[in-house]
């Protein structure tokens, strides 16, 4: 099981995107027509502005050409310094345009990927499309927040101001495309990219005034509202012709999708140049005995089919002779998996999927494991069958000891599974200050971490910095079981700050944490990861109440409600705790 960002998830996230709330692969909400007012769509391209005349070189003047003074401004090629004069391809005699609406986050790699695919299409058939980008975030009064922090909010504002003020012929796209090349540098790369895109100084001044003034904030608030009304919670969420778009994200993918929606006989010439997709054979190998949500491949199949239009999938079950034979031949350990024949290497978009595929043992297939964690040869712990024929059934089998079905109930025990740098995990941990204050000694909190192991070393979704912080927090919990949350709450004020020692105060010693970090810390984390893996937990935050009852939530009231549903006599159940409705309850996931 590999991590994403991104990790398995870079693939799942690539299919999914950046998710401020948990969303299954390929799942996107329907958009209501009333939620897409015409006034919010990108303005129609207008004729190129007048540009300075440029005397042609004598060698370039042919006898039959008009003299320079006879050339009308609209007929003359625009100068490079005028971004509004981008070429939008062949003319559109119909006058009708197809709406392409995307909802993204400016620092989300999957949002920038979509823009990188769509922008070149606009330069080829922009006269046939009304393209509009809006942004996903949260509104809490006058405060605007986004998944990747304040820099993303500023980046969203910059790109909205560009879209408004450099709208003609999608002139803003050159600057945004440049910013996307260094998305983590947004917003600090704005002026550099504006220079590379040759944005005129007077236009740049207007954009900066928009960004720094009330106009930019108003544009972003309006954009966030529009995204919420459309049900867009994951970046990217896309609509083509007012219908959810689930196709690929490359230039040819967008071209293919747009051309399919245009009326036959009224399409640009570019539509006839699209090559047919590569045919790829695929097999979904699963086990019908597995009822865990990780074994449901329905949406993932739909996402892969959209990503690779030439994909032809069939399904096999482990119980079938053909399925079991394939399982053994390819030396597969966990199900479900999706296998692709070697034509996948020729398909558009393969480069985005390649690092998530492993060659099967036979060499005939490439195997995608995703979240696969079901061992078809192991005991199933709640089906009252001796699956392994060893004389013991379900929880009596040693392999079932740590599964949720076989865990003993422990009233008052509250386990939280997180990634230390996951913003949703941080929110959940912070909410525990209020929860623990309300419940006191009735609730015992145990913090576990979610991650993986590679070549004997711990890994985590957000990189080595997160691995290191996971270890430090485990070390703090071991050395200071009664006050380690004080260290965590302090760290959460700026979880990526390298100066963790500043939070080793009030009786918590930095040396004790550092000694553990350099000693047993790595093994502590690897052992802790096994708890989440045994329970098939991959989303941060995930809670387990009383050792058996799994739930999700990031605000104090939600946590309280779930504790009290299994411990109604606790005194904390009668208290009113904070319900945070400003942010969706979701998480970072494997």
Residue, then its C-alpha position, 0 to 999 in steps of 0.5 A: x500500500x503506497x502513499x499518495x501525493x502525492x502517493x497512491x494517492x497521487x494516482x487516486x488524487x490525480x483521479x480525484x484531486x485535492x480534497x478538502x473533504x473525503x471524496x471517492x474517485x471519479x465522484x463529482x456533483x451535478x451542476x444545476x443550471x441556475x448555479x451557472x449564471x451567464x454573467x459569471x462566464x468568461x467574456x467572449x473574445x473581442x477583436x485585437x486592439x490597435x497595435x503599432x505599425x511595423x515597417x516590413x523589411x524590404x526583402x519581405x515585401x512582395x509586389x502583390x502585397x499591400x503597402x504597410x499604410x494600407x494594412x488595417x489594424x485588425x489584419x495585422x499580427x499583434x505585437x508580442x507585448x500585447x497579451x490580449x492579442x493571443x491567437x484563438x484559432x479558426x473563426x466560429x461562424x455559429x456564434x455559439x460557444x461551449x461552456x467549460x467551467x473548472x473549479x480548482x485551488x491555485x496550489x493544487x498540483x491537479x488543478x494546475x495540471x488541468x489548466x496546463x491541459x486546457x490552456x493550449x486548447x483555448x489557443x486552438x479553438x478558443x473562439x468556440x469555448x467559454x472557459x472560466x476558472x473559479x476557486x475552492x475554499x471556505x468562507x467564515x464571515x469575512x475570512x477566506x481560507x483554502x486547503x493549502x494556506x494563505x499563499x493559496x488564497x493570495x494566488x487565487x486572488x491574483x488569478x481571478x484579478x488576471x482573469x477579469x482584467x486580462x480577459x480578452x482572448x484569454x490573455x491572462x493564461x500566459x501569466x497563470x501558466x507560468x505561475x503553474x510551473x512553480x505552483x509552490x512559489x505562488x504568489x511570489x512568482x506572479x510579477x516574474x511571470x507577468x514579465x515573462x508574459x509581457x503584461x503591459x505595465x499599466x495592466x500590471x498596475x491594475x491587476x496589482x491594485x485589484x489584488x491588494x484592494x477590496x476588489x480581489x477579496x470580493x472576487x474570491x468570495x464570489x468565486x468560493x460561493x459559486x464553487x459551493x453552489x456547484x457542489x465543487x469540493x475537490x480540485x479539480x471539479x469540472x463541467x463541460x456544457x453544464x455537465x460533469x466532465x470526468x475525462x482526461x486532463x491533457x490537451x488531447x483529452x480536452x480537445x476530444x471532450x469539447x469536440x464530442x459536445x459540439x454539434x456535428x457539422x458545426x465544429x472547428x477543423x481541429x476536431x478532425x485532427x484528433x487521433x483515435x485513443x490507444x486500445x488497452x485491455x484491462x482486468x479488474x481482479x477482486x474477491x466478492x467476499x471482501x465488503x470493505x469500501x477499499x474493495x469497491x472499485x466501481x468509481x475507480x474503474x469509471x475514472x480509469x475509463x475516463x482517463x483512457x478512452x480506449x480502455x476495455x475492462x473486464x472483471x474476474x473474481x478470485x473464486x473463479x479458476x481464471x481469476x485465481x490462476x491470474x492471481x498466482x501467475x502475477x504473484x499478487x498478494x492483495x486484492x483488488x487490483x487492476x491490470x493493464x496490458x502493455x499497450x498502456x505504455x502507448x496511451x495518452x496519460x501513461x506518464x501520469x500513471x506510470x509510477x503507480x504501476x508495477x510489472x506483473x511476474x509474467x511480463x504481460x501486465x502492469x499492475x495497479x494496487x491502489x488501496x489493495x489490502x485484502x488477502x484472499x488467502x487469509x482468514x476473514x474475521x467476521x464470516x463464521x467460516x474457517x477460510x484457511x482450513x486451520x481449525x479456527x474461525x474468525x476471531x479465534x484465528x491469530x491473524x484476526x487479533x488486531x482487526x476492528x471486528x475482533x477488538x475488545x470494547x474499552x469504554x472511554x478509549x478514544x483513538x485518533x489516526x492522523x498525519x501530523x502535517x495534514x491540515x485536517x488532522x491538525x484541526x482534529x487534534x486542536x479540537x481535542x483541547x475543548x473535548x478533553x476539557x469537557x470530559x476530563x479523565x472519562x476519555x483517554x486519548x491515544x494518537x496513532x499515525x498513518x504512513x507506510x514503510x519503504x526499504x525499512x524506513x518510515x514514509x508519509x504522505x507529506x514527506x520527510x518533514x512529516x515523518x520526523x514530526x510523527x516521530x517527535x510526537x510519538x516520542x513526546x507521548x511516550x516520555x510525557x503521557x500526561x502532557x504530550x498534547x501540550x507539545x502537539x497543540x503548540x506545534x500545530x500553531x505552525x506545524x511545518x516550522x523547523x524550530x520544534x524545540x520552541x514547543x518543548x516547554x513546561x516540563x517537556x524537555x527537548x533533549x528527551x524528545x531528541x534522544x528518542x528521535x535518534x534512538x528508538x523513534x524510527x521503530x516506534x513509528x513503524x510499529x505504530x503504522x501497523x495499527x492503522x494498517x491492521x484496521x485498513x485506516x488510510x484517512x487523516x483524521x479517523x477516530x475509533x471510539x471504545x476500541x471498536x466504533x469508527x467515525x470521522x470529524x474535525x470539530x469538538x461537537x462532532x467528536x463529542x457526539x460520537x463519544x456519547x453515542x457509546x458512552x452516554x453517561x459521561x458528564x461531558x455529554x451534557x456540555x455544549x461544544x463548538x461545532x465548526x461548520x465553516x470547513x468540511x469534515x474530510x481528510x488527507x488520505x491514502 
